[in-house]
Each structure stands twice: as structure tokens, then as C-alpha cells.
Amino acid sequence: MRRMSGLRRQTEMWSELLGQAEDLSALLELAREEGDDALLPEIEADTSALEARLERLELELMLSGPYDQNDAIISVHAREGGIDAQDWTQMLVRMYLRWAQRRGWDAEVVSSLEGEEAGFKTATLEIRGDYAYGYARSEAGQHRLVRLSPFDQAHRRHTSFALVEVMPVVTESAEVEVREEDLRVDTYRASSAGGQHVNKTSSAVRLTHLPTGIVVTCQNERSQMQNRETAMRILRARLAERELQRQAEEQARLKGEHRATGWGAQIRSYVLHPYNLVKDHRTGYETSDTEGVLDGDLDPFVEAYLRSEIGEAPAPAAG
């Protein structure tokens, strides 16, 4: 039903786009016949808006993967860099929440482990919206930050890293089956902020998937049942992404292509000192508007990645 609803929405949008193009063509012809140049600015503006919408719909046509239309789960983990890496993890979580807001999606942090002094050691957010996974999967990989550290008394320049995982939200199905006998379930008292109720009851849940060794924890919700449901969604997402990764590596092997291994490949650098620059190392797209990017303006990077996947040259770098 969800797939049928999505296809219906796509068909309606393309039909509407065709109708608008025909209306603009007729209006332009009328303006030419009557020599009415006053209509030309309006026609130009409407044509530009139509072209922008066409480009967005063309991007959606590139999202043909089995889970591209699904919601997404994004996990961000602090790596090298100590406190700065934990703060960087929190900055990335904020960036993705703002990006989702810009696109009109719903997003929330569903699991997190705070750092000792600042930021997050790890945090997981869920983004709900059309093609959320298809767009968000371009963010998977290592993100590097260069800046003057606010945690260094000498205010020296530090480099820190965070790892981003992106997984599709999947329902329980034959494709992603999680059997109860394959799970070890542990409960414990949550250590994060959440009030007395969270800290005095064993509401936190840790799921271990025995066949793969994948471990998922969740402690943000108030009840053990809610935490288990959230942990199961994340576990199914990890299993689905694991299978997608296996298939991609197998296809690359058959084609004789070289692929960066695992999630550790550095995909993007964010330099805040001695100059401002965000650069994607896969596509070459870059911009000096670091503040805008960290405030959620990610679409140019995502679109450049999607176009590079089908062999299109990315758009010119921003200033």
C-alpha cells in the first residue's frame, strides 16, 4: 500500500508538471501573438520555478534502490579527537535535524550517550519523510572537522572525526527477519538524563543479534517496552544496511572496481580555521558557507553525490 501510494503521488506530480508546462507554453504563445511584453517577466519566473521542480523530480528518479523511499535512521559516533570529537558529533546531529526540518521531514533523536564533558559519544536519530533514506544515504562515512578548539586553553587548532551510519527503516518482513532465538536481551538502568523514573528503573534495553554480533542499545524512552521497540527498529535497519553493503561489494568485485572499505572512508571535510570550507571528497563539490552547511543546507552536497552515482558531472562548486 505504501509503494502504491508513492507511485500515485509520483504520477500526480508529473501530470501536474506537464499541465503547468502546457499552460506556460500557451501563455507565451498568446503573449507573442498580442505583442504583450508585460507578461514575459511572469512567464520567466514561472519557468524557472518549473525547472527547479523538474530537477527535484529527476533526482527522485535516481532513487530506485529497494529502500530509497523509506524513512532513515542516522547514527553518529565520535571517533578520534577526544572531547572535540564528541562535540563534533553533537554538531552533526544538529545539522541533520536542521536538514530534515528544511525538507519538511519529521526527525528526532531516539538514542544517545552523552560525553563526559560535552557533546555525544554516540547518537541515533530517526528521520521520517518521503525518500528520506534515499537522500540521507549519501552522508554515510567519516566526517572531518578542523577548527580552533573551544576546549583547549591554548586555543590551538584541532582535527576531530565522527563516523556517520545511515540505515533504512524497514518493517518486519521476509527480507529482514529477526528471530527471537537469535536475540539476547539485556535490561539495565539508564545513565542518561531523564529524571528519577529513568534512573531508578531498568528501562534501558540492549539487544545483541547473535548471528551477526550487532549490538543495539536504547535508553531514551521512559519505558522498557518503548526502548525495546526502538532498539528493534534500529536492529532491523542495521541488518538491512548490512545486506545492501554486501550486495554493493559483490557487484563491485564482479566489475573489478575498487571500493573504500567499510564505513571508515573519509567523505567530507569541514574546515573552520584558518579559512572556511566544506568539501566533499567523492564529488569535489565545495562551498565556503560553512555556517549554512552546519545549519542544515546539505541539499547541494546530496544532489552532487546522487548525480555522480549515475555518471553526471556535479554542479559547479558554490562560492
C-alpha positions, 0 to 999 in steps of 0.5 A: 500500500505504501509503494502504491501510494508513492507511485500515485503521488509520483504520477500526480506530480508529473501530470501536474508538471506537464499541465503547468508546462502546457499552460506556460507554453500557451501563455507565451504563445498568446503573449507573442501573438498580442505583442504583450511584453508585460507578461514575459517577466511572469512567464520567466519566473514561472519557468524557472520555478518549473525547472527547479521542480523538474530537477527535484523530480529527476533526482527522485528518479535516481532513487530506485534502490529497494529502500530509497523511499523509506524513512532513515535512521542516522547514527553518529559516533565520535571517533578520534579527537577526544572531547572535540570529537564528541562535540563534533558529533553533537554538531552533526546531529544538529545539522541533520535535524536542521536538514530534515526540518528544511525538507519538511521531514519529521526527525528526532533523536531516539538514542544517545550517550552523552560525553563526559564533558560535552557533546555525544559519544554516540547518537541515533536519530530517526528521520521520517519523510518521503525518500528520506533514506534515499537522500540521507544515504549519501552522508554515510562515512567519516566526517572531518572537522578542523577548527580552533578548539573551544576546549583547549586553553591554548586555543590551538587548532584541532582535527576531530572525526565522527563516523556517520551510519545511515540505515533504512527503516524497514518493517518486519518482513521476509527480507529482514527477519529477526528471530527471537532465538537469535536475540539476547536481551539485556535490561539495565538502568539508564545513565542518561538524563531523564529524571528519577523514573529513568534512573531508578528503573531498568528501562534501558534495553540492549539487544545483541543479534547473535548471528551477526554480533550487532549490538543495539542499545536504547535508553531514551524512552521512559519505558522498557517496552518503548526502548525495546521497540526502538532498539528493534527498529534500529536492529532491523535497519542495521541488518538491512544496511548490512545486506545492501553493503554486501550486495554493493561489494559483490557487484563491485568485485564482479566489475573489478572496481575498487571500493573504500572499505567499510564505513571508515572512508573519509567523505567530507571535510569541514574546515573552520580555521584558518579559512572556511570550507566544506568539501566533499571528497567523492564529488569535489563539490565545495562551498565556503558557507560553512555556517549554512552547511552546519545549519542544515543546507546539505541539499547541494552536497546530496544532489552532487553525490546522487548525480555522480552515482549515475555518471553526471558531472556535479554542479559547479562548486558554490562560492 
